[in-house]
């Protein structure tokens, strides 16, 4: 299965973990400036030996870990401009955009970037 096939047919499922393991995953993902979802997806793909991973997409290579200012976010249209390209965006934990903060890109899934507020 190609990486692009994986992106087109996303599924959601419940995963039960001990609280301590969940906290370690969250910490590890935050250290890598990634979402837990992105981290787990990469770990599973690595374990299964998949070669054409979404992690190798242009968006993933170019944007994960990049900081964007609130001026690059167009709230009216739901877009963020990164390197001259407009993407749809989500704010981690479904937070509203805070125009006083910068954001870091923690996940790229197709044309949607997930942003996390940068803690100063």
Long-range contacts (C-beta under 8 A, 24 or more apart in sequence): 1-50, 2-52, 3-50, 3-52, 3-53, 3-54, 3-56, 3-57, 4-52, 4-54, 6-45, 6-50, 6-54, 7-54, 7-109, 7-110, 10-109, 15-40, 29-106, 30-116, 33-64, 33-65, 33-104, 33-105, 33-106, 33-116, 34-64, 34-106, 34-107, 35-92, 35-106, 35-107, 35-114, 35-116, 37-107, 38-64, 38-106, 38-107, 38-109, 38-114, 54-109, 57-108, 59-87, 59-108, 59-110, 59-111, 59-113, 60-108, 63-105, 63-108, 63-113, 64-105, 64-106, 64-107, 64-108, 65-104, 65-105, 65-106, 66-104, 66-105, 67-102, 67-103, 67-104, 67-105, 67-118, 68-102, 68-103, 68-104, 68-105, 68-115, 69-102, 69-103, 70-97, 70-98, 70-99, 70-100, 70-101, 70-102, 70-103, 73-97, 73-103, 80-113, 80-115, 82-113, 87-111, 87-112, 87-113, 88-112, 88-113, 89-113, 89-114, 89-115, 90-114, 90-115, 91-115, 91-116, 91-117, 92-116, 92-117
